[in-house]
């Protein structure tokens, strides 16, 4: 498989160099493991009904990421994420944290076996995670705007008949009626990099659109959380709740923090969450908090209805 090749773009703004976002630098980090484990739990819930559903993603990315790539090794963020869970072949007993993380590790094993490169694991992005869980009767709509990432995504899933790939802005693509299946159950995963400054407003607009045109859709919205951006997370919550005014929709906020280096965490905002998911997420976040926290750190979980 062709390795993820990214161009590091440095721009000078106000006398400071800014590294533009490429997910290859961050794949498999703390936030990835948490949000992908939550995503697995959501997909498992969607399968409890026999009727088909459609999985939608607004920011699909490249599909998977080699952890030995230049990008991954430069920041080595995966060492504080999936690196804490990777099975050591010399150990008789594999690491077990939770069934959702077991599924994630199993998929990594499958990818490494397929590529015949077990020493350097591939970390699956959400498109590969979803495609591995979705059934033959389910479909996937994956949006990715950036050409390089889209071409890599095509290499991974272009031959899967269940999958429709759209090279476009995911927020806009989901508002075109030829792309949505309004009468079908749906899980819509919104996972932006939050680099452009208007993601919160675009998310709220998408939420409002779905309340009118895709009422059967459930939304899972990832967002970062830290002491420095607490106000941004609260603003996202406020905008989404305004979009849900005069509806019967429920909203569940799930957050997990690691105090090892400051109060840094990750969150998932669920609109119309599946029935029974709250208790399952409590167990999952508790397991993730214990398993991903470095010695000396203190995991903190927050799970609340808005």
C-alpha positions as CSV (number, residue, x, y, z in Angstrom):
1,X,0.0,0.0,0.0
2,X,1.2,3.4,-0.8
3,X,2.2,5.3,2.3
4,X,0.5,8.4,3.3
5,X,2.4,11.2,1.7
6,X,1.6,14.6,3.0
7,X,3.0,18.1,2.3
8,X,3.9,20.1,5.3
9,X,2.7,23.6,4.6
10,X,4.3,26.4,6.6
11,X,2.7,29.8,6.4
12,X,4.0,32.9,8.1
13,X,1.3,34.7,10.0
14,X,2.0,37.5,12.4
15,X,5.6,36.5,12.4
16,X,4.8,32.9,13.5
17,X,5.0,29.6,11.5
18,X,1.8,27.6,11.5
19,X,1.7,23.9,10.7
20,X,-1.4,23.2,8.6
21,X,-3.4,20.2,9.7
22,X,-2.7,16.7,8.3
23,X,-4.2,13.8,10.2
24,X,-1.2,11.6,9.5
25,X,0.6,13.5,12.2
26,X,-2.0,12.6,14.8
27,X,-3.3,9.2,13.8
28,X,-3.8,6.8,16.7
29,X,-3.5,9.4,19.4
30,X,-5.5,9.7,22.6
31,X,-8.4,11.5,20.8
32,X,-8.5,8.9,18.0
33,X,-8.7,5.9,20.3
34,X,-11.5,7.5,22.4
35,X,-13.6,8.7,19.5
36,X,-13.1,5.5,17.4
37,X,-14.0,3.3,20.4
38,X,-17.2,5.4,20.9
39,X,-17.9,5.1,17.1
40,X,-17.5,1.3,17.3
41,X,-20.0,1.2,20.2
42,X,-22.4,3.4,18.2
43,X,-22.1,1.1,15.1
44,X,-22.7,-1.9,17.2
45,X,-25.9,-0.3,18.5
46,X,-27.1,0.5,15.0
47,X,-26.8,-3.2,14.1
48,X,-29.2,-4.3,16.9
49,X,-32.0,-3.8,14.3
50,X,-32.1,-6.0,11.2
51,X,-33.2,-3.1,8.9
52,X,-30.3,-1.5,6.9
53,X,-28.8,1.8,7.8
54,X,-26.4,4.2,6.1
55,X,-23.2,5.4,7.6
56,X,-22.2,8.9,6.6
57,X,-19.0,10.8,7.2
58,X,-18.3,14.4,6.5
59,X,-14.5,14.4,6.9
60,X,-13.4,10.9,5.9
61,X,-9.6,11.4,5.5
62,X,-7.3,8.8,4.0
63,X,-8.8,5.6,5.4
64,X,-5.8,4.3,7.3
65,X,-2.4,5.6,8.4
66,X,1.0,3.8,8.8
67,X,2.4,4.4,12.2
68,X,5.9,4.1,10.9
69,X,5.4,7.0,8.5
70,X,7.5,10.2,8.7
71,X,4.3,12.1,9.7
72,X,3.4,9.7,12.5
73,X,7.0,9.5,13.9
74,X,7.5,13.2,13.8
75,X,5.1,13.9,16.7
76,X,4.7,10.3,17.9
77,X,1.3,11.1,19.4
78,X,0.2,7.5,18.9
79,X,2.5,6.5,21.8
80,X,0.0,8.2,24.2
81,X,-2.9,6.6,22.4
82,X,-3.1,3.3,20.6
83,X,0.6,2.6,21.6
84,X,-0.6,2.0,25.1
85,X,-2.9,-0.7,24.0
86,X,-1.0,-2.5,21.2
87,X,-0.5,-6.2,21.9
88,X,3.1,-7.3,22.4
89,X,3.6,-10.5,20.4
90,X,5.9,-11.8,23.3
91,X,3.1,-11.6,25.8
92,X,1.0,-14.7,26.3
93,X,-2.1,-12.7,27.2
94,X,-3.2,-9.8,24.9
95,X,-4.2,-6.5,26.4
96,X,-7.9,-6.4,27.1
97,X,-9.7,-3.2,28.0
98,X,-13.2,-3.3,26.6
99,X,-15.0,-5.1,23.7
100,X,-14.9,-1.9,21.6
101,X,-11.1,-1.5,21.9
102,X,-10.8,-5.3,21.2
103,X,-12.5,-4.7,17.9
104,X,-10.2,-1.8,17.1
105,X,-7.1,-3.9,17.9
106,X,-8.5,-6.8,15.9
107,X,-8.9,-4.6,12.9
108,X,-5.3,-3.4,13.2
109,X,-4.2,-7.0,13.3
110,X,-6.2,-7.7,10.1
111,X,-4.7,-4.7,8.3
112,X,-1.1,-5.6,9.3
113,X,-1.7,-9.2,8.2
114,X,-3.1,-8.0,4.9
115,X,-0.1,-5.7,4.3
116,X,2.4,-8.4,5.6
117,X,4.0,-5.8,7.8
118,X,3.3,-6.7,11.4
119,X,6.2,-4.8,12.8
120,X,4.8,-1.5,11.7
121,X,1.0,-1.4,12.3
122,X,-1.5,0.5,10.3
123,X,-4.0,2.6,12.2
124,X,-7.5,2.5,10.7
125,X,-9.4,5.7,10.2
126,X,-13.1,5.8,10.8
127,X,-14.0,4.8,7.2
128,X,-12.2,1.5,7.5
129,X,-13.6,1.0,11.0
130,X,-17.2,1.5,9.7
131,X,-16.7,-0.6,6.6
132,X,-15.4,-3.5,8.7
133,X,-18.5,-3.3,11.0
134,X,-21.3,-2.4,8.5
135,X,-23.2,-5.4,7.1
136,X,-23.9,-6.3,3.5
137,X,-27.3,-4.6,3.6
138,X,-25.8,-1.3,5.0
139,X,-24.3,1.5,2.9
140,X,-21.7,4.1,3.5
141,X,-21.4,7.7,2.2
142,X,-17.9,9.1,2.7
143,X,-17.0,12.7,2.0
144,X,-13.5,14.0,1.7
145,X,-12.6,17.4,0.2
146,X,-8.8,17.2,-0.1
147,X,-7.6,15.5,-3.3
148,X,-4.6,13.6,-1.9
149,X,-6.7,12.2,1.0
150,X,-9.5,11.3,-1.3
151,X,-7.2,9.4,-3.7
152,X,-5.9,7.4,-0.7
153,X,-9.4,6.7,0.4
154,X,-10.3,5.5,-3.1
155,X,-7.4,3.0,-2.9
156,X,-8.8,1.6,0.4
157,X,-12.6,1.5,-0.3
158,X,-13.1,2.3,-4.0
159,X,-14.0,-1.3,-4.8
160,X,-16.5,-1.8,-2.0
161,X,-20.0,-1.8,-3.6
162,X,-21.5,-0.6,-0.4
163,X,-19.5,2.6,-0.4
164,X,-20.2,5.9,-2.2
165,X,-17.2,8.3,-2.2
166,X,-17.8,12.0,-2.6
167,X,-15.0,14.5,-3.1
168,X,-16.6,17.6,-1.7
169,X,-17.1,19.7,1.4
170,X,-19.0,17.3,3.7
171,X,-21.2,19.9,5.3
172,X,-22.5,21.0,1.8
173,X,-22.6,17.5,0.3
174,X,-25.0,16.3,3.1
175,X,-27.5,19.1,2.2
176,X,-27.9,17.9,-1.4
177,X,-30.9,15.8,-1.6
178,X,-29.4,13.4,-4.1
179,X,-26.9,12.3,-1.5
180,X,-29.2,11.6,1.4
181,X,-31.6,8.8,2.1
182,X,-34.0,10.5,4.3
183,X,-36.3,7.5,5.0
184,X,-33.4,5.3,6.0
185,X,-31.8,5.0,9.5
186,X,-28.5,6.8,9.5
187,X,-25.4,7.4,11.7
188,X,-23.7,10.6,10.6
189,X,-20.2,11.1,11.9
190,X,-18.9,14.6,11.9
191,X,-15.1,14.8,12.6
192,X,-13.6,18.1,11.4
193,X,-10.1,19.4,12.2
194,X,-11.6,22.6,13.6
195,X,-8.9,24.6,11.7
196,X,-11.1,26.9,9.7
197,X,-12.9,28.8,12.5
198,X,-16.5,28.2,11.3
199,X,-16.9,24.5,12.0
200,X,-19.2,25.0,15.0
201,X,-21.6,27.1,12.9
202,X,-21.5,24.6,10.0
203,X,-22.2,21.7,12.4
204,X,-25.2,23.5,13.9
205,X,-26.5,24.2,10.4
206,X,-26.2,20.5,9.5
207,X,-27.9,19.5,12.7
208,X,-30.8,21.8,12.0
209,X,-31.0,20.5,8.4
210,X,-31.2,16.9,9.6
211,X,-34.0,17.8,12.0
212,X,-36.1,18.7,9.0
213,X,-34.9,16.5,6.2
214,X,-33.3,13.5,7.8
215,X,-35.1,12.9,11.0
216,X,-34.0,9.3,11.2
217,X,-30.4,10.4,11.3
218,X,-28.3,10.2,14.5
219,X,-25.3,12.5,14.6
220,X,-22.0,11.8,16.4
221,X,-19.9,15.0,16.6
222,X,-16.3,14.9,17.7
223,X,-14.6,17.9,19.3
224,X,-11.5,18.6,21.3
225,X,-11.7,19.6,25.0
226,X,-9.0,21.3,27.1
227,X,-8.7,24.1,29.6
228,X,-7.8,26.4,26.8
229,X,-10.7,25.6,24.6
230,X,-13.5,24.9,27.1
231,X,-15.3,27.9,26.0
232,X,-15.2,26.7,22.4
233,X,-16.7,23.3,23.4
234,X,-19.5,25.0,25.4
235,X,-20.2,27.3,22.4
236,X,-20.6,24.3,20.1
237,X,-23.0,22.8,22.7
238,X,-25.0,26.0,22.7
239,X,-25.2,26.3,18.9
240,X,-26.3,22.7,18.6
241,X,-29.0,23.0,21.3
242,X,-30.3,26.1,19.5
243,X,-30.5,24.1,16.3
244,X,-32.6,21.5,18.2
245,X,-35.1,24.1,19.6
246,X,-38.7,23.1,19.1
247,X,-37.8,19.5,18.4
248,X,-38.0,16.3,20.4
249,X,-34.4,15.4,19.8
250,X,-32.1,14.4,22.7
251,X,-28.5,15.4,23.0
252,X,-25.8,13.5,25.0
253,X,-22.3,14.9,25.7
254,X,-19.5,12.5,26.4
255,X,-16.1,13.8,27.5
256,X,-12.9,12.1,28.7
257,X,-9.9,13.9,30.1
258,X,-6.3,13.0,31.0
259,X,-4.7,15.2,33.6
260,X,-1.2,13.7,32.9
261,X,-0.2,16.9,31.0
262,X,-2.7,19.6,31.9
263,X,-6.4,19.1,31.5
264,X,-6.5,17.8,27.9
265,X,-9.4,15.6,26.6
266,X,-11.7,14.7,23.8
267,X,-15.5,14.7,23.4
268,X,-18.3,13.3,21.4
269,X,-21.7,15.1,21.1
270,X,-24.5,12.7,20.2
271,X,-27.7,14.0,18.7
272,X,-30.5,11.4,18.9
273,X,-28.3,8.8,20.6
274,X,-29.4,5.1,20.3
275,X,-31.5,3.8,23.2
276,X,-29.3,2.4,25.9
277,X,-26.1,3.9,24.8
278,X,-25.6,6.0,27.9
279,X,-24.9,3.1,30.2
280,X,-22.6,1.5,27.6
281,X,-20.7,4.7,27.1
282,X,-20.2,5.0,30.9
283,X,-18.5,1.6,31.0
284,X,-16.4,2.3,27.9
285,X,-15.2,5.8,29.0
286,X,-14.3,4.4,32.4
287,X,-12.3,1.6,30.8
288,X,-10.6,4.1,28.4
289,X,-9.8,6.5,31.2
290,X,-8.0,3.8,33.2
291,X,-6.2,2.3,30.2
292,X,-5.0,5.5,28.4
293,X,-3.9,7.5,31.5
294,X,-0.2,7.6,32.1
295,X,1.2,6.9,35.5
296,X,0.6,10.0,37.6
297,X,-2.3,11.1,35.5
298,X,-5.9,11.2,36.7
299,X,-8.7,10.4,34.2
300,X,-11.9,12.3,34.5
301,X,-15.2,11.4,32.7
302,X,-18.2,13.5,32.0
303,X,-21.4,12.1,30.5
304,X,-24.5,14.3,30.6
305,X,-27.7,15.1,28.8
306,X,-27.9,18.6,27.5
